[in-house]
Amino acid sequence: MSTDPRHTHSPHNGLVVSGLCKSYGPVQVLADASFEVRPGEVVALLGENGAGKSTVSNIIAGSTKPDAGTITWRGNPYSPANPAAAIDAGIGMIHQELKLLPDLSVAENVYVGRLPMRGGRIDRATMNARASAQLKRLGLDVSPERKVRTLRIAAQQQVEIAKALTLNAELLIFDEPTAALGGEETELLFQQIRKLKAEGMSFIYISHRLDEIAQIADRVVVMRDGRIVARHERADIPVRTVVEQMVGRSVERMFPKVSAPGNDTLLEVENLSSPERSFQNVSFSVRAGEILGIAGLIGAGRTELVRAIAGADPISSGSVRVAGKPVHLNGPAAAIKAGVVLVPEDRKAQGVVLDQTIGENLAIGNFDHVAPNGWVFPKAVQKFAEAGIRRLGVKGRPNQAVSKLSGGNQQKVIIAKWVSRPPKVFILDEPTRGIDVGARAAIYDVIADLARSGMAVVVVSSDLEEVLGLSHRVLVLSRGRQRGILDRSEASNVAVMELATS
Amino acid sequence: MAVSNDASELKAGSGAQATAGAKFSAVFAGTMGPLIGLVLLCLALSLTTDTFLTVRNILNVLDQVTVLGIMAIGMTLVILIGGIDLSVGSVLALASMVMGFVAHPDYLNLGLPAGIAAALVVAGLCGLVSGLLVTVTKLPPFIATLAMMSVARGLANMITDGSQIVGFPDWFTSLSIIRHFGFLSVTVGLMIVLAVIFAIFLNYRATGRSLYAIGGSAEVARLSGIPVKSLTNWVYAICAVLAGLAGIVLAARLDSVQPSSGLGYELDTIAAVVIGGASLSGGVGSIGGTAIGVLIIGVLRNGLNLLGVSPFIQQVVIGVVIALAVATDTWRRRAQ
């Protein structure tokens, strides 16, 4: 293992990445990233959400431009202007969200943009025959004329791989390829990777599932906070070591002191499952004044779980009780009435009406308070908005459009919308996503205040530090299953990540 | 807050505005452009013709826009929630045929009150079906109401096998003819009362404000506990009832009903609402703006007639006005 970021690379036929940097505004997402991929090997790229793995692969695949740094590919300088240029150079990427045209046939998808022509018309016979041969090579037996929409996700992924192969890709980047695959399908994918590897292809393999890495990777690169923090020359390293490197020790952050929770149980969730199986048999309870953190990787079912509790999505079985009373979860209105409110994950699409004013955004959902008998008087809305603005410290006026506010202030507007009811259960999904580090402390204070005022608070976050710093207890989800609830005393980065990657 | 609103505050049409000036701007939210356009148009016509600026002609304009005005009120609600209703012209025809069929001595002869009631119920049902197609079947509003446009037109023709029904009692036709207090016919009065009621509803009722929230972001509205589906159903039903009412007004004006009436009215109606500053993506618009849009179309037609411009050129001019109105709105927004 080597942790020296500046070790020299001998020139070879593979990919050499050195000193890549990328910033979005003041946020540096990639700092001095250097690594190499030799011909015929699989390099695993590991890291938490937001560690910079996607940025680095997008740069290599030509969809993002670096601010600094160079890439050498087969001995030549390589700086693709766009994904097409990367593909021309022999580098392809299989995205987590597959980029296929669902209503076109398998063969058309494989050859889209370069359909074989004869006499001014598409040569379907040639196209189908070639696509079919390519699919057979991958061990996939589907008709090239079948519509992609009718294929399972695993088969669709194979179509993407077949497409990359017909483009003569020499290096493939896989972003979380197994996230949607079952055990057998994963095994099939691994067989194909090994086969192509033997033919001299290289792979960059991004995954959260650490158990897979030892099976498929030759070497491991670990990223954290936009930096490469470790390189391992072999893949069979202890999971614990990798996890420690992934979570590392980041800058000490200030979290407010949370007071001891009360005795009354306000929220009881029993055996809750979703119709899409995005979470199954989840049970927990939260007391008044308590903050429960929910941790897990992207796709673990955290957002789906809290949306269901807030009545936003349907459930298939299980029950939710608030202050002892069962809640009939048939919509957000019922949940709000029962005292359950949600600050949703996607602030701009689900949290605020951007084109409306702070006052209007606060009034939505509070008409029962600001509009007695259904009459909305501007003065009442103004007064209500001023109170909310004061209580949360929003930097804005009631008649100001929400789109003009910073992310942190928008988030405060959403919290202000609910806080006066007052709710019994306050759920916040990714409360600081996209918010400047400086403004986060204010949100943390608000969350601690909600608990102090006697609400049961649930915080979902991909930021482990945040979950650990705020919560009394941490519930860990992985692939829709509840892996455990850790007490504040036993919840450490490593303990949570071990459960989350299980 | 200051009375001298900046453009963004005007556009937002906030319920949070407190002063008298702000109340005015709330009712006519985002309509400064169209209002200026209407004033300029009237000014130009006053200077170029002797007849435009007479009481008699102004009253004529009001009479001529009654049908369009009543329909545009309903269309404003639909467009506010981010929808569209292409069926209003057909529903107008169907409702008026139902009224004629139920009321006329040659058919059921149950009297006009029964005919009017039946017309409004049938129209409301059409709207409810459109609403359910949108909320339950999840059809895009364009498709759902396109289907209803065809169905309602077909039904309107089936009632009398395509023939018109002529001749209603004098008291009915006089609703649109006799000008009470020297200026106000019952039908014009009805349009004005409806406009005031719906303006108050949209500005000062929780349900009205909720429609703005649905148009701004249906998901935000839903997560805030607003019953988005049932309100959507109601909006389509109300829009159709108003289209039915417009059909009754048209019947009073013409003393007859025919299954081919209201052809193309849906486009005039949408044009009026859009000229009035509403956004087809929802969340922006007002009854005040729609009133201005309706008047711009009415004054334009009237003025071009007075100037002796051919109806074919009128169509061209109205098309240009629609494009201009929306383009200036888009430019202004981008400039912010």
Interface residues (C-beta under 8 A of the other chain):
Chain A: A310 A312 G331 P332 A333 I336 K337 L342 P344 A349 Q350 G351 V352 V353 L354 D355 Q356 T357 G359 E360 A363 I364 G365 F367 A371 G374 W375 V376 F377 P378 K379 V381 Q382 A385 R397 P398 N399 A401 K404 K417
Chain B: M1 S8 E9 K11 A12 S14 G15 A16 Q17 A18 A22 K23 A26 N203 Y204 R205 A206 T207 G208 R209 S210 Y212 A213 G216 S217 E219 V220 A221 R222 L223 S224 G225 I226 P227 G283 V284
